[in-house]
């Protein structure tokens, strides 16, 4: 090991590397020994890429690999920035052979006429986006839903073949073949030669991303050449049948491309379609097959998570996202630097090649809290970069999601007692695509649920999948009611705990949870009001509303100790500024729930504060004794029946720099507060809303507009009767959502230009005036166009 001293941090070399090798980067910086030892073809990388590069993610996020001849990038923000700028960081080398082949293998490829052209994956602008726009229609959720019945039928038929065997290799017996069949259907390729196609697909992976030995390269080249010729023959047949009866209404994506070629011959060319035929089979097949195998392996390695999925199918969409994040089928992508650049302090000269390890980014603690933890309820799991990001994001992502969700539904319903068999997992050595070559599972056929309940084999009335990024509203957590305690007239406090006695999620003052009130379609938000330091339970207080829409009335009349509930969260869009010089808390009625937790925190931190609490009568005001004990003279109580009212005008008459006001209560009180704080510094007043003023869009009063998506390179039209959120989903753009009433903040996006007609109750006055963010579920454009960072 070299005894060179670590370099001083400076331009182009910001990391103190520790032990160094004798190698140098292209910019002349010494290479750390760990960077010099990096080899993605080693078993450590193949088995667990994020763990293999943990040292880099934590200590040297961008490093030079002498063995590979690439700069390796490992952190989330850096990789997303690279994806976002596809001009500076060209995708042109994404399909380049990472291990150059010898003359003999090249001659073999030439003998087959192999001439793989640019595809959607590795094409630069300005050619890429016109082709993407021309060919993306088939990938929209509306078009993909037509494939769902076929995928469900295939999943049932394949499970039928082995369900009574007690043991199966899920890869060989199901997870490889179904995605291939679906890929062929989607592309419009005849279903034949499946075994040959499997060999071709593996050969293409090894040829592009692997390190075949010299004696293997010729055999791989023959398989790739045959694959190329096969793709060409199928395409020719499709072209001949294009004008047959009903051809315009039938066929798959390739037939669609051939018809588009007639409209746009300079955009959709012959060589492009030939290349997309071959690349499409690999992209639509292999990545989904590997992702499905990775997901089942991961879930069965975490029996508690598998049990929860089997008990609650609503967890499946988010479980799929967490599987894609934690152990996706795409470990890394590649990019070429087109001009001298700097990322995270590291100079990257023009012509530099980048290996961007997306699997490492998906474990980055800076973006995913406790990133190595497998958590099927992780609320930002779908932020993963497994599908890429921006203008080159995988167009087939929702087809893959569909297949994975259906596989998990089928396995969890029919084989919930399935477990991993003892085995060693092996992977096809390569830098980028990964999935176990075999996945052996076992179970006791005598315990198959459908033996006692035959309907499980062919369930009726299955709800269609929601294609796209899962709604945060689907991420539920089971809890048990530990106590129901009256705390004032018409108010009860619920204390809920985990069924298995585990700690409850941590939360901060201002957080709330959603409770499913007797039906998945009826959920209500309730602020947490207990002690955030108490991780054994979550507490809420619920006022019985005489005009209840089904929430508070259900809580008061139906919930009993021992009942099992489903909750979502905690989530927080009412954050407490712990750096404030002084805090004024104002609560009206049941609005004391979030405010009480905030006041408790202010006392713990030693911040100067006062707490003002108003109600009709003392008997109807919750927690009065506890609040008095905790806050003493800082608590001011205003009971209307005693003739006391909070004089808001006097309280807020003089603006105070460094003071923040937090309020929750009736809408009339909150509106008055907004008026009284108008002269105070911006963002002084923070309000918690639980009531939406949104109504159904009236097309006669709305105007249509366009939304330009800067990172994706497309323009989406938003009709007068359509929300931005629904228009984005129809265009295959992922945006999370939950309440879709402008209350929760889940669907927030960044605005780059254009004036927003804000209709949410989440953003502060200053945030609205800044105009750099909006809620896509409700807010609209004031003009004809908005530009969003999507």
Secondary structure, 3 states (H helix, E strand, C coil): CCCCCCCCCECCECCCCCCEEEEECCCCCEEEHHHHHCCCCCHHHHHCHHHHCHHHHHHCCEEEECCCCEEEECCHHHHHHHHHCCCCEECCCCCCCCCCCCHHHHHHHHHCCCCCCCCCCCCCCCHHHHHHHHHCHHHCHHHHHHHHHHHHHHHHHHHHHHCCCCEEEHHHHHHCHHHHHHHHHHHCCCCCCHHHHHHHHHHHHHHHHECCCHHHHHHHHHHHHHHHHHHHHHHHHHHHCCCCCCHHHCCCHHHHHHHHHHHCCCCCCHHHHHHHHHHHHHHHHHHHHHHHHHHHHHHHHCHHHHHHHHHCHHHHHHHHHHHHHHHCCECCEEEEECCCEEECCEEECCCCEEEECHHHHCCCCCCCCCCCCCCCCCCCHHHCCCCCCHHHCCCCHHHHHHHHHHHHHHHHHHCCCCEECCCCCCCCCECCECCCCCCEEECCHHHCHHHHCHHHCCCCCCCCCCCCCCCHHHCCEEEEEEEEEEEECCEEEEEEECCCCCCCCCCCCCCEEEEEEEECCEEEEEEECCCCCCCCCEEEEEECCCCCCCCHHHHHHHCCCCCEEEEEEEECCCCCCCCCCEEEEEEEHHHHHHHHHHHHHHHHHCCEEEEEEEECCHHHCCCHHHHHHHHHHHEEEEEHHHCCCCCHHHHCCCCCCCEEEEEECCHHHHHHHHHHCCCCCCCCEEEECCCCCCCCCCCCCCCCEEEEECCCCEEEEECCCCCHHHHHHHCCCCCCCCCCCCCCCCCEEEEEECCEECCCCCCCHHHHHHCCEEECCCCEECCCEEEECC
